[in-house]
């Protein structure tokens, strides 16, 4: 088995657990405060991991250039906004539905790659997109609604729009992260992934600290005072990000994100047994269609 496969599955599990903890933390902090927790507690761990590996392995430090900084900023800012949108989505609907909206990321990433990277999909890829969109449409039906007309209107639900925007921005973030890692050359993949992780999380911490101090004064201190509940978010986030960054350094980002949809299975289990949220049959059908679409994208692209 290629190394990127188990690393991606582990990253998906950690991401699911981190998102669940963010849902719990939302009752204590603002949306941006919950988002900030993943960076302020995760960045020091990422920096220590990078420095420790360089020292223990005696690895050579890559020389970053302007492209590295650009891709780090692109990936980091997109991830910040995407995470805030995701938090808003699953607080408006249940945890499973909100997270599944964001999982249209794989389909959106394929579309972005077609438009901006001139990497067109095969016919099978477009079939997978149609399956995924059918799942999003099914999932978007408001509770109590019936009929396709209301289903079409359901896509305009605020939770759906936030989730879909989250998915698109996560796709942009993935492209930025892979671009940053690849810009460091062909050296040790662990060094490249850890350097990218440490740089992105440091930038995110600085940007969000400045933003919160300007817009939500006092929220930084509230995040620090809530460390018992906020620190696990940062720890699980940086461990999960290390997995994603490593996998995307080793393998094409579309394949990594497609396999990462296994998070949907973890999400349904957490929603059902952790939050006691029983998804409706329609939501389960939508989740199944989205999952089928992204798996088909992996197999048929």
URGIZI-V339082 format. One record per helix or strand. SS is the DSSP state (@ for helix, = for strand). FROM is the first residue (numbers start at 1). TO is the last residue. Records with the same first field share a line. If there is no record, write none. Layout:
# URGIZI-V339082
SS: FROM-TO / FROM-TO
This chain:
# URGIZI-V339082
@: 3-25 / 31-40 / 43-57 / 66-92 / 95-102 / 105-116 / 123-139 / 148-154 / 158-182 / 189-215 / 219-225 / 227-250 / 253-274 / 281-300
